[in-house]
């Protein structure tokens, strides 16, 4: 059956993911292959010292993204989308979206990028004996309580961005377990929010005499494949303002970008892992044993079907690279040179491989915002060199690529060197890997591990959530998510693998040693360079 027939007959599956800089929609066929796509570009805003996206921007972005998909379908196939087989909604994880009695948000959406929750995260980590990151929903909630914010007593529902959109489309207050694990820790046995930690939290806040109990304001936790509701008439109109899309389509549990990354890279089995590297970066290693103790730089979350995962999350990755590429693009234009942006990225990434393995002594910090793994609540992008360092274009670009995964290395060194975690396969995806072989080779050196990249790496999280939606309707009786991905999606494809070279590993180790020492320079930049 060709793509046109699949779309016309309502058999296509839609996945939509809200990334930090782009909202992307992917339509897939019954073989789980992309057949159409749409997108919308957006940016977070710093409002009253907090990173946010407005409710208006969320819905305008979703509607424009879907309209872009409709246009792509019309251009390719000359038809309109009227029915879908399944839909999946995904978004950047964590953050804080509290709603009141009238289902209106009580304060602007506080995204994962905010680092104002230090006191709350520290106190909760001690209370639970479990690492609670700054960006988790429970940290934001408790910090709001500590701050005495007036809205807290009015909370009726607390969810994530993906959970919010799903709720508006279906009327269901549910959340996929992977995204839920970025709100409050999950009990690995019950696959629900950890009851003992909820009880401890309730006792902690009891003196505040709030009008709610935590269990009453949280979404219901669902595993991959479970019923998460259907698209309502109102939801269909919210998604497709043209009015062509019919209601009644089933939706899979809404997930976070970490879960969709695992699905998109077939990294949901024990001893597999993936690295997502774009505006932010994170690594996900599916654990076969518990870590020996909590670590402040390692988060324990879950796969979409509930297995424990060690996550190293970095707030910053490619934004500083993009800024420098824009500078080079300006220079080319000043000289009257017409330069395709994608080609410029390719040339600059490839020249990095000609640089010294230790970047010739150059250092770069890509901290557009704070970086909790490095212990910084705020950040300043920074390039540092000594007079005798080898300041060449190749070394400059190489240090930018190193910096993009430098913090990721710091966290993963704990897993691989201290905890002796073993993995069979790590797969990379995201914009960092777009130039063939370059980001892959750099990450292999950083983690001292072979890195695979699949041809589908560029499809990203929208494809990943589409796969989870496809799993809901196409899985066989009793078929697990790992088996579905192995048998129905990837069929043995593990991508192209690059192994680290001893020279590259030694060079990155030397770089990261200097990088850690140089963090004092970054701290001084934060202190003395004011942010506007």
C-alpha positions, 0 to 999 in steps of 0.5 A: 500500500502506497503512502497516499492510500495509507493517508487517505484510508486513515492508517497513518500514525502521527508523532509530534514532539516539542523540542527546545527550538523546534516543534516537529511532526512526523507521519509514518506508514504501517512499516513505521517509515516516515512519509510526511513531516512538518515543523515550527521554529520557536524560542524560549523567553526569559521572563522575570528571570525564568525561562518560559514558553507562553501558552499562546506560543504552545498552541500557535506552535502546535497548530502551525506545525500541524498546518506545515504537515498538512501542506507537506502531505498536499504537496507530496500526495495531493490529498488532505489528512482527515483520519489518523490511526494513532497519535503520540505527543512528546515534549521536553521533560520536567519543568513546572505547569500548575493549573487551577480550578478553571484549568488555567495555568497559575504561573508561566510554564517553568521549563527544564532550563531553569536553575532557581530550585537549588534549595528545594532539590538539595533538601529533597535529595537528602529527604529521599536519599535519591538524587532530585535534579533542579529541573524536576517538577517536584523541585519546582513545586517545593521551591514555590512552597519555600518561596511562599508563592501565592499560587501554590494553595490553588493548585488542582493539577500539576503536569509536564508540557507533553502531559498538558497538551495530551490533556487538552487533546483528550481530556485525560490527565495521564502521563507516560512513565518516562516523562513521569519519572522526571516529575517524581521518582518512580517505584521500580516494582509498582511502576508508579510514583514512589509512595514512600517518597510521596508520604515523606513529602506530605509530612514535610509540607504538612505545616503549610496546611495546603489545600491539596495532597500530592497524589490528588494533583498528579497525572496517572502514570501509564506504561507504553502501549496502555490506553491513554484516551482518544482525540476529542472533538475539541482536541481535533479542532485545537490540533487542526484549525482547518477542521478537516481532522476527525475525532476518535483517534487513539493517543499513546501515553504522552512521553518526554524527549528522553523516552522518545530518544530511546525508542528512536534509537532502539535503546530500551533494552538492558545494557543499551544506551543512547546520547541525544545531542541538540540544544541540550544533551543527555545520555541514557543507559538502561541499567541491569543493576542499581547504582551503589549510591546516589550521584548528584550528576546522575538522574534515575529515570525510566524507559517508556516501559518502566526499566530504570535508566541512568541519565546524565542531562546537560543544559547546553550542547550545540547552541554555542556551535550554532552561534559561531557558525553564524559568525562564520556565515556573516564573514562569508556574506561580507566577502560576497560568498554565497554559502549554503548553511548546511555546507558550512556546518559540514565544512567546519565540523570536518575541519575539526578532525584535522585539529590536535587531539587535545585541541592544542590547549584551547578551551571552550565553555558552551554555557548559554545557561546554567549547567548543574552537572558542572555546579553552575546555576548560571552560565556564560559562553567562553573561549579561553587560550594561552598565548602559546596554545595552537590557535588554528581553525581546526583546533578552535572548531574541535574545542567547540565540539569537545565542549558540546559533550564535555559535561556529558563526559564528566557524568558518564565517567562516573558510570563507566569508571566508578560504577563499572557499568557495561553497555553493549551498544550506545547510539547517537542522535540529534543535530550534533551527529548530522555531519557524517562521522564527526560528532560520532567520532568525538563522542566515541573519544569522550566516552571511550566507547563505540558509538553507533548512528543510524540513518534515521538519527535525524528523524529524532523524537517526533519519529520516536513518539510516532513509534510509541503510538504505533506500538499501541495499535500494531503490537501483537498480543503480549509483545514487549516494546523491545521486541516490537522495536526489534522485529517491526521497526529496526529488524536488526539494523544497529547503524554504523559504528565508530570506535574510539582511537587511543589518540583521540581518547588520550586527547579528550582526557587531557582536554577534560582535565584542563576543562575541569581546572578551567571551570574557575574561569567560567565561574569568574565570567558568571560573576563579573560578566552581567547578563542583560 
